[in-house]
Amino acid sequence: MKANDFDKKFDEGIEDIIEDLDLKSARRPMLEARRVNVDFPAWMVESLDREAKRLGVTRQSVIKMWIAERLELRAS
């Protein structure tokens, strides 16, 4: 299918485009995960755990949110 045909199909919203996508090979550019190991002092881990519990998310999510916020501030 040509890109124009796909765009038209999507824009009209009449047909489902999911079956036209190869979801097995789909990737999110610049969002591929890379593992990083960081050692934190015990008091910091305990604080992270308290904040994660308060927010109802994982420790890793808190770390990711805080780092993302900090990086966004520096980018602007």
N, C-alpha and C positions, 0 to 999 in steps of 0.2 A: 504494500500500500504506500502511496506517495504521501509525503508530509502534508500537503494541502488537503488531501482527502481525509487524512486522520484529523487534522485541525477542524475541518468542516463538520465531521462526525461528532467531535467533542463539543464544538460550539453550539451545534443544534440540539444536543442533548437528547436526541430521539433514540439513538442506539447506544448500547452499553459498549464502551471501548476496552473494558478489561480483557476481553477475550482476544483483542488485537495486540496485547502487550506480552512480552516475554519476561514475566516476573522472576523467573529463576536466575536470569542474568542481570537483573536490575541492580544498579549501585547508586549510592548517594555521594556524589563527588565532594571531596573535602570533609566528609563526615565518617569515613572509615575509621573504625576504632583502632587505637594503638595503645598497647599496655605500657604503663609507667608505674614504677615502684617508688614510693615515697615513705620514708620513716618519720613518724610523728612521735613526740613525747607522749607518755601515758595521759597526762592531764588534758592534752589536746584531743586525743581520741575520745576520752570521756565527755568532753564538751561537745564534740561532734555527734556523739551518740545521743546526748540529751537533746540537741537541736533536731536531729533526725527523728527522734521519737515525738517531739513537739509538733513537727511538721507532718509526721506520718509518712516519711520516706526513708530510704536507706542512707547510710553514712556516705556511700559513694555519690549518691544524688546530691547531698548537701555540698560535698566538696566540688562536684562539677558545677553546680549552680553558682557557688561563690566565686570560683575561678572564672567562669564565663562572665559574671557581672564585672569583675575586676578588669578583665581584658576588654570588655565593651567600653568601660570608662576610659581606658587608655587609648582606645581607637578613636574616640570622639574628640 
